[in-house]
Amino acid sequence: MKLTLQIWRQKNAKAEGKIVEYPIDGIEEDMSFLEMLDVLNEQLINKGDEPVSFDHDCREGICGSCSLFINGEAHGPDRGIPTCQLHMRMFKDGDTIFIEPFRAAAFPVIKDLVVDRSAFDRIQHAGGFVSVNTSGNPVDANTIPIPKHDADRAFDAATCIGCGACVATCKNSSAMLFVAAKVSQYALLPQGRVEATDRVLNMVAQMDAEGFGNCTNTGACEVECPKGISLDYIAQMNREYLSASIKG
């Protein structure tokens, strides 16, 4: 395939960025999107030009670092996958593809397509832990009866990879779906009930301090989430927050 790439280039966090056009040829439909960018960067390096910086790690859909805004959609036109699992068969010969970083005040651009998502780390540090002994002398999990429905929902919430697609997609740059997933994965299990009150209050407070916007329940975050995290978890977090505020 021959493609025209319109890529956001920005030298550093303080520099003014712009869209730069790159024609590229010889792209196979079975390549992943990141492999296509690898081919582009190899060509740029061979010409003595600065390669395009983009974030990636496992390339297996697990780490969430490959966060790109592609043709106006977080992670691109496919559903239920992050950028690293997007393949070029989703595009056609002659297409023009716009590639940008995730846009949010809480996700400042570091360089080109790389953004600083450490705000998510600080939110998790504010409450994403349990004090129950899980090492050295742990209690056998089978001795703690947990309804299967609750266990399944906790595991579903825990599939969140923290990529930030929910933030990038939301018109208010809200992190509610991310925070709700992290709160819910603990709230639904007895091991997480010890810090339940402090957890939800602290994580929501940190979310607000980071500058994320408010949720208006448009549902765009659920649509674009590569792991299909449900809006139901936001309702779960709201219940946890209300309960903690009353106890407060």
N, C-alpha and C positions, 0 to 999 in steps of 0.2 A: 504493500500500500504506500501511496504518497500522501503525506499529511502536511498540514500547516499548523504549527503549534504557536499559540499566543500565550507566552509565559510571563508571569510577574517576576521582574528582576528588581532586587533591592539590596544594595551593597551591605548595609548594616541597619540597625534599629533606628538610627537617627537620619539616615539618608532618605531622599525622596525616591520612591519606586516608580516603575512604569512597566507597561506591557511591551515585550520585545517579541518580534516574529521570527520563527525558525522553521524553514522548510525541512522536511525529513523524508527519506525514501527507503525502500527495502524493508519496511516493517511487516512482519508476518502476523497473521490473525491469531496465532496461538501464543504470541508473546504476552506477558503480563504488562500492565501499564508501566510498572516500575522498570521492567526490562527495556521498554521503549525509551524511557528517560535515560537509562544506562547507555543505550546506543547513541542517543543525542549527545550525551556528555563525552563519550569517547570521540565523537566527531569534533566537538568543540575543543577538547584537549589536543587532538592531533593538529588542529589549526592554530593552536596557541591562545585560544580564547578561554575565558573563565567558565568552568562548568556550572550548571545549575545546581544549587544546593537544595536538597529535599531530604526529609526525615524518613528513615526506615530502619528496621532491625531484623525481626524474625522472618518477615515475608511469608508468614503462615496464617495470617489473620488472627493472631493472638495478642500481640503487644499493643496495637492501636497507634503506633507512632507514624504510620504512613498516611497521615491526614492531609488530603488535598481537596480543593474545591474545583471540580471539573465540569465545565459547561454549566455552571450555576448550580451544581448539586454536590453536596458533601459525599465524597468517595465515588462520584461519577454516576452514570446512568443505570447501573445494575442495582439490585436490591439484596439485602442480607449479607453483604460482603464489604470489607474495607478496601482501600485502594490497591493494596498489594495483590488481591485476588481478582481484581478487574482485568479482563483480557481484551485485547485489541479487536477481537471479533465483534465487540459491541459497537465498533465504529466502521465507517465505510471509506473506501478509497476516495481520496479527494477532500475528506472532511477537514474542517478547521476546528481545532480543539483549544478551548481557553482553560488555562491551568493557573490557579491562584492559591494562596495560602488561606487557611481558615481565618475569617474576619471577626474579631471581637476585641473590645478594649482590654479585656482580661487575658487575651492571647496576643501579646505584642509580637510583631515580626522580628525575628533575629536576623535572618538573611534569606533573600529569595522566597522559597516556599516553606521555610522552617519557622515555626512560631514557638514561643515560650509558653508551655502548658503547665508550668510548675504550680499555677494556682490550684490545679486539681490535686497536686501532692499535698499542698497546705491544708486543703479541705479534709483530705483523708487523715492527715496527721492530727487534725483537731478532734477526731472522734472515731476513726476507723480501726479500733482495736478492742480486744476483750481481755479481761483480767483473769478469766478462768484458766487454770493450769492446762496448757496444751503441749507441754514438753516435760521430760523428766519422769513424771508420774501421772500421765493423763488417765482420765476415766474412760473406760471402754464405751465407745459410742452407743453400743447396743443396750447399755444400761440406762440410757436416757430416752424414753419413748417420745417420739416426735411424729405427729400425724403426717402421713405421706403428702397430703396437699400442701402443708406448710413447708416440708422439706423440699418439695418440687419447686415451690415458689421462691424459696431462698436460693436454690441453685440457679433458677432462671435469672434472678436479680444479680447473682454473682458472675454471670457471663459478661457483664459490662466490662469493656476493655479500656475505658477511659480515653477514647480517641478524640472526643470533643465534637463529634458530628452534630450532636443535639444543640450545642452552643452555636456552632456555625450556621445551622439551619434556622434557628429561632430568630424571628425579627427583633426580639429584645435581647438576644444573646444570653438567654437564660440557661443556667446549669441545673435546673430542677430535676431533670430526668437522671442525670449523673448522680447527683446527691441522693435522690430518692432510691436509686439502685443500691448505693453503698449503705444507706441507712436500713433499707429493707432486708438486705441479705443477713444482717445481724438481728434485726427486730423480730424476725419470724422464727428464730431459734432460741432455745433456753439459754445457751451460752452467751448470747448477746443481750440478755435482759438486764444483766448486772449494771451496765453503763447506759442503758437505753435512754434514760432521761437526759443525762448530760450529753450523750452522743448527738442526738438530733438537735438540741439547742446549740451546741458548739459548732456543728458542721454547717447548719443554716446561717449562723452568725458569721462564720468564716467565708461562706459563699457570698454573703452580702458585702463583706469587707473587701473581697477581691474585685467587686465591681460588676458582677454578673447582673443581668436584668431580671425582671419579674416574668413569671409564667402567665400566659394568657390562654392556655389550653387550646391552641390551634391544632395541636397534634402533629405538627411537622417534624418534631423531634423523633417521635415513634416511627414515622415513615422512613426517615433517613438513617435511623440507628442500625448499624450493621449486625447487631445481635438481637434486634427486635424487642428491646426492652419496652414493656407496656406502660402506658400512662397510668395504669392501675397502681403502679408503685409510687407515683406522685401522690395519689389519694392515700396510700398507706403511710407515706411520710407526713402528710398533713395531719392524719389522725395521731401519729406519734408526737408531732410537734404540739398539737392542741393539748394532748394529755400531759406532756411534759411541762407546758406553760402553766397549766392549772396546778400541777404539783409544785411548780417552781417556787 
